[in-house]
Amino acid sequence: MNVKALCLGAFALSIAGNASFAGALDAIDNLQPFYTDSSMKTLRPMPEFKAAFMATPVHTRDMMMRECQDAAQSKPYAEFCATVNALAGMK
């Protein structure tokens, strides 16, 4: 196998794969509906939070729930993840 082609393919995959490493919690647009202010300091009350969560696409919801289960990922989003985990328990 040509080493140059192999390296070029690995490089292409690493560039293409970088977008997939960004999580649902890293995208500001995904989190904005759950907060009352633009500084994203105050979460919406539970009924509004639940409505916003249910309005989120299923794929994004699943990603959020998975990321909130990861202790390292959820730490910066502790309050948000606590609310998401509470919603998961309500199902």
C-alpha positions as CSV (number, residue, x, y, z in Angstrom):
1,M,0.0,0.0,0.0
2,N,1.2,3.4,-0.8
3,V,2.2,5.2,2.5
4,K,1.6,8.6,1.0
5,A,-2.0,7.7,0.0
6,L,-2.6,6.2,3.5
7,C,-1.4,9.3,5.2
8,L,-3.4,11.5,3.0
9,G,-6.5,9.4,3.7
10,A,-5.9,9.6,7.4
11,F,-5.5,13.4,7.2
12,A,-8.7,13.7,5.2
13,L,-10.6,11.6,7.7
14,S,-9.3,13.7,10.6
15,I,-10.4,16.9,9.0
16,A,-13.8,15.5,8.0
17,G,-14.3,14.0,11.5
18,N,-13.6,17.1,13.5
19,A,-17.2,18.3,13.0
20,S,-18.5,15.1,14.6
21,F,-16.5,15.7,17.8
22,A,-18.5,18.8,18.7
23,G,-21.2,17.8,21.1
24,A,-24.7,18.9,21.5
25,L,-23.8,20.8,24.6
26,D,-21.1,22.7,22.8
27,A,-23.4,24.3,20.3
28,I,-24.9,27.6,21.7
29,D,-27.9,27.3,19.4
30,N,-28.9,24.0,21.0
31,L,-28.8,25.5,24.5
32,Q,-30.3,28.9,24.0
33,P,-34.0,27.8,24.1
34,F,-33.4,26.5,27.7
35,Y,-32.3,29.8,29.2
36,T,-34.3,32.9,30.0
37,D,-31.5,35.4,29.2
38,S,-28.9,35.9,26.5
39,S,-26.0,35.4,28.9
40,M,-27.4,31.9,29.5
41,K,-27.2,32.1,33.3
42,T,-30.8,31.4,34.3
43,L,-32.6,28.2,33.2
44,R,-36.2,28.3,32.3
45,P,-38.7,26.9,34.9
46,M,-39.3,23.1,34.5
47,P,-42.5,23.3,32.5
48,E,-40.9,25.7,29.9
49,F,-37.6,23.7,30.0
50,K,-39.6,20.5,29.3
51,A,-41.5,22.1,26.4
52,A,-38.2,23.3,24.9
53,F,-36.6,19.9,25.4
54,M,-39.5,18.1,23.7
55,A,-39.4,20.6,20.8
56,T,-35.7,19.8,20.3
57,P,-35.1,17.2,17.5
58,V,-34.9,13.6,18.9
59,H,-31.3,13.2,17.7
60,T,-30.1,16.3,19.5
61,R,-32.1,15.3,22.6
62,D,-30.4,11.9,22.7
63,M,-27.0,13.5,22.2
64,M,-27.7,15.9,25.1
65,M,-28.8,13.0,27.4
66,R,-25.7,11.0,26.5
67,E,-23.4,13.9,27.1
68,C,-25.0,14.7,30.4
69,Q,-24.3,11.1,31.5
70,D,-20.6,11.7,31.0
71,A,-19.2,13.3,34.2
72,A,-16.4,15.1,32.4
73,Q,-18.6,16.5,29.7
74,S,-21.5,17.5,32.1
75,K,-19.4,19.3,34.6
76,P,-19.4,22.7,32.9
77,Y,-23.2,22.3,32.3
78,A,-24.0,20.9,35.8
79,E,-27.3,22.8,36.3
80,F,-28.5,22.1,32.7
81,C,-27.6,18.4,32.9
82,A,-29.3,18.0,36.3
83,T,-32.5,19.3,34.7
84,V,-32.0,17.0,31.7
85,N,-31.4,14.0,33.9
86,A,-34.5,14.9,35.9
87,L,-36.5,14.9,32.7
88,A,-35.0,11.5,31.7
89,G,-36.4,10.1,35.0
90,M,-39.9,11.4,34.2
91,K,-40.3,9.3,31.1
